[in-house]
Amino acid sequence: MSRIRSRKFRKKPPPEGWEDIQEKILEFENEMREAERETKTNQRKNEMRWKIFQINHKRSRYVFNLYFKKKEISKKLYQFLIDQKFADKGLISYWRKEGYERLCCLMCVQTTNTHSNTTCICRVPKKQRSGKKPIKCHSCGCPGCC
């Protein structure tokens, strides 16, 4: 998915504080590369993307917590991480809104069930779901972010 753009990165050095979080961010990048290379023939097309969505969520949540919750990084470093696509800007903007604090991916907000015109199954609270069988989201494999 997202990679360091080497030309831009060389022209513009990373801001102060990058050294402190660089190791963790690059760990997420390596996880993402492994997930992209991994192929499983016995899975549906959607299931193959679930791990990528989960890694993107973890990486974006890490940056979100550093900037908005713990206030450990500067605005300049946060903007650098967004520009280099180390974090998902759209997902972070939803996390800042009330009711979307635990959102797993943007697909769950944008996806609607065409038959009943409802939201993604993982956005429905567990108390309101019919049936006791655990259900995973069709898009990202989330058991429920609501």
Kinemage of the C-alpha trace (Angstrom):
@kinemage 1
@onewidth
@group {chain A} dominant
@subgroup {mainchain}
@vectorlist {calphas} color= white
{ca met a 1} P 0.000 0.000 0.000
{ca ser a 2} L 1.976 2.976 1.201
{ca arg a 3} L 5.684 3.246 0.706
{ca ile a 4} L 8.331 5.837 1.349
{ca arg a 5} L 8.715 7.970 -1.705
{ca ser a 6} L 12.462 7.982 -1.863
{ca arg a 7} L 12.883 11.071 -4.041
{ca lys a 8} L 10.660 13.247 -1.839
{ca phe a 9} L 12.134 11.767 1.290
{ca arg a 10} L 15.666 12.624 0.191
{ca lys a 11} L 14.816 16.183 -0.846
{ca lys a 12} L 12.984 16.964 2.332
{ca pro a 13} L 14.531 15.518 5.483
{ca pro a 14} L 12.125 14.120 8.074
{ca pro a 15} L 11.181 16.450 10.929
{ca glu a 16} L 12.512 16.286 14.432
{ca gly a 17} L 11.227 13.306 16.391
{ca trp a 18} L 11.248 10.932 13.411
{ca glu a 19} L 14.133 8.935 14.914
{ca asp a 20} L 12.017 8.127 17.983
{ca ile a 21} L 9.209 6.466 16.027
{ca gln a 22} L 11.043 5.356 12.894
{ca glu a 23} L 11.620 1.782 14.081
{ca lys a 24} L 7.960 1.137 14.882
{ca ile a 25} L 6.727 2.728 11.636
{ca leu a 26} L 9.151 0.646 9.581
{ca glu a 27} L 7.969 -2.498 11.413
{ca phe a 28} L 4.452 -1.720 10.200
{ca glu a 29} L 5.823 -1.196 6.675
{ca asn a 30} L 7.516 -4.592 6.718
{ca glu a 31} L 4.324 -6.250 7.994
{ca met a 32} L 2.406 -4.578 5.183
{ca arg a 33} L 4.862 -5.790 2.534
{ca glu a 34} L 4.630 -9.357 3.854
{ca ala a 35} L 0.829 -9.199 3.832
{ca glu a 36} L 0.802 -7.887 0.254
{ca arg a 37} L 3.110 -10.695 -0.914
{ca glu a 38} L 1.203 -13.398 0.912
{ca thr a 39} L -1.155 -15.342 -1.314
{ca lys a 40} L -3.662 -17.921 -0.153
{ca thr a 41} L -5.497 -19.921 -2.754
{ca asn a 42} L -8.206 -21.256 -0.463
{ca gln a 43} L -9.504 -17.826 0.538
{ca arg a 44} L -12.051 -15.559 -1.058
{ca lys a 45} L -10.828 -12.351 -2.666
{ca asn a 46} L -12.117 -10.237 0.231
{ca glu a 47} L -10.476 -12.423 2.865
{ca met a 48} L -7.054 -11.919 1.300
{ca arg a 49} L -7.303 -8.156 1.991
{ca trp a 50} L -8.347 -8.494 5.632
{ca lys a 51} L -4.780 -8.600 6.959
{ca ile a 52} L -3.875 -5.481 4.966
{ca phe a 53} L -6.836 -3.600 6.448
{ca gln a 54} L -5.857 -4.728 9.954
{ca ile a 55} L -2.254 -3.574 9.550
{ca asn a 56} L -3.417 -0.240 8.119
{ca his a 57} L -5.703 0.160 11.142
{ca lys a 58} L -2.914 -0.615 13.638
{ca arg a 59} L -0.480 1.743 11.924
{ca ser a 60} L -2.974 4.600 11.699
{ca arg a 61} L -4.105 4.060 15.313
{ca tyr a 62} L -0.469 4.228 16.448
{ca val a 63} L 0.017 7.617 14.755
{ca phe a 64} L -3.394 8.838 15.982
{ca asn a 65} L -2.561 7.953 19.591
{ca leu a 66} L 0.860 9.593 19.382
{ca tyr a 67} L -0.529 12.868 18.086
{ca phe a 68} L -4.039 13.266 19.495
{ca lys a 69} L -4.040 11.202 22.692
{ca lys a 70} L -0.493 11.246 24.084
{ca lys a 71} L 0.665 14.422 22.281
{ca glu a 72} L 4.154 12.953 21.874
{ca ile a 73} L 4.784 14.097 18.300
{ca ser a 74} L 4.680 17.519 16.710
{ca lys a 75} L 2.191 18.693 14.108
{ca lys a 76} L 5.013 18.842 11.601
{ca leu a 77} L 5.902 15.175 12.181
{ca tyr a 78} L 2.226 14.179 12.081
{ca gln a 79} L 1.799 15.956 8.745
{ca phe a 80} L 4.961 14.286 7.450
{ca leu a 81} L 3.561 10.847 8.365
{ca ile a 82} L 0.283 11.649 6.599
{ca asp a 83} L 2.086 13.002 3.502
{ca gln a 84} L 4.332 9.925 3.301
{ca lys a 85} L 1.190 7.770 3.676
{ca phe a 86} L 2.351 6.121 6.878
{ca ala a 87} L -1.140 6.748 8.269
{ca asp a 88} L -4.618 6.845 6.733
{ca lys a 89} L -5.815 10.453 6.831
{ca gly a 90} L -9.462 9.560 6.154
{ca leu a 91} L -9.613 6.972 8.905
{ca ile a 92} L -8.025 9.325 11.425
{ca ser a 93} L -10.493 12.072 10.530
{ca tyr a 94} L -13.380 9.679 11.266
{ca trp a 95} L -11.855 8.666 14.621
{ca arg a 96} L -12.039 12.286 15.698
{ca lys a 97} L -15.841 12.337 15.166
{ca glu a 98} L -18.253 11.207 17.835
{ca gly a 99} L -19.546 7.686 17.273
{ca tyr a 100} L -16.668 6.634 15.032
{ca glu a 101} L -13.928 6.308 17.677
{ca arg a 102} L -13.540 2.551 17.120
{ca leu a 103} L -14.065 2.438 13.348
{ca cys a 104} L -12.024 -0.360 11.748
{ca cys a 105} L -11.833 0.840 8.134
{ca leu a 106} L -13.385 3.325 5.723
{ca met a 107} L -15.073 0.531 3.784
{ca cys a 108} L -17.401 -0.078 6.739
{ca val a 109} L -18.711 3.482 6.601
{ca gln a 110} L -19.042 3.593 2.838
{ca thr a 111} L -20.469 0.099 2.360
{ca thr a 112} L -24.210 -0.308 2.510
{ca asn a 113} L -26.267 -3.439 2.124
{ca thr a 114} L -28.161 -2.922 -1.123
{ca his a 115} L -30.991 -5.262 -0.128
{ca ser a 116} L -32.027 -3.533 3.076
{ca asn a 117} L -30.180 -0.201 2.715
{ca thr a 118} L -28.333 -0.593 6.031
{ca thr a 119} L -24.763 -0.065 7.181
{ca cys a 120} L -22.002 -2.660 7.408
{ca ile a 121} L -22.646 -5.520 9.854
{ca cys a 122} L -19.671 -4.635 12.039
{ca arg a 123} L -21.176 -1.183 12.686
{ca val a 124} L -24.310 -2.755 14.233
{ca pro a 125} L -24.055 -3.185 18.031
{ca lys a 126} L -23.867 -6.841 19.103
{ca lys a 127} L -27.039 -6.470 21.179
{ca gln a 128} L -29.051 -5.511 18.100
{ca arg a 129} L -27.792 -8.293 15.824
{ca ser a 130} L -30.099 -11.171 15.043
{ca gly a 131} L -28.703 -14.640 15.687
{ca lys a 132} L -25.986 -15.773 18.045
{ca lys a 133} L -23.523 -16.835 15.365
{ca pro a 134} L -20.444 -14.561 15.301
{ca ile a 135} L -20.311 -12.576 12.075
{ca lys a 136} L -17.289 -10.963 10.472
{ca cys a 137} L -17.456 -7.964 8.199
{ca his a 138} L -17.477 -8.831 4.521
{ca ser a 139} L -15.052 -5.992 3.674
{ca cys a 140} L -12.369 -6.134 6.362
{ca gly a 141} L -12.993 -9.168 8.573
{ca cys a 142} L -13.827 -7.095 11.639
{ca pro a 143} L -16.019 -8.915 14.206
{ca gly a 144} L -17.558 -5.599 15.208
{ca cys a 145} L -16.163 -2.123 15.719
{ca cys a 146} L -19.341 -0.740 17.250
